[in-house]
């Protein structure tokens, strides 16, 4: 996945399995506090394409409301 952006990698991981912000940060090499910011951007991008994440909602974090909306 090295040729994909961190946001693309995050979406790949989240479409495969449920992950919390710590697991995502470790998987893509960003700080845990950065995860909600990247996730919110990715969710907006998916919404523009009329797409949704496949995995169930993760435990509540900063992007929880936007994430639930994207999966609804």
N, C-alpha and C positions, 0 to 999 in steps of 0.2 A: 504493500500500500504506500510505499515511499513516494511514488509519483503523484499521489493524490494530495489535495490540500488537507490541512488539519480538520476543517469543517466537513469536508467530504469523508474523511476517515471516521469522524464522530458519527456521521449519519450511517455509514456502513456498519459500524459496531452496534449502534442502537437498533438498526433494522434486523440484526442477527440475534441480539439478546438484550435483556434488561440490565442496565448498568447504572451505578450511582456516579455522582460527580467525581469522587476520588478515583474510581476505576477508569472513568473516561480520561481524566487528566493524566493518569499514568500510561494509558494505552496510546494516547496521541502526543504526549510530551508537552503539555501546557500546565499552568498552575490551576489548582482546583477552583479558585475564585474566577478564573477566566471562562470556565465551562458554560455557565448560564448565558454569558454575553454571546459566545459563539453559537450556542444552541438557539437563542432567540433569533439570531440572524438566519440560521439554517431553517428554522420553522417558517419565518416570513418568506424565504425563498421557496420552500415547498408549497406554501399556500398560493403563491403566485402561479405555480405550475399545476395547481389543483391536485397535489399529492399529499400523502400523510405518512407518518412513521408507522412501522409494522408492529413494533414491540409495545407492551403495556406501559402505562405511565410509571416513571421512576418515583422514588421517595421525593417528597416536597423539597424543592430548592428554588432559587431565584426565578427560574423560567417556568415554574410549574404551571401557572395559569395559561401561558402561551402554549405550553406543551400539550395540556389537556385540550385546548381549542384545536390544535393541529391534528390531534388524534380523534376528535369527535366525528 
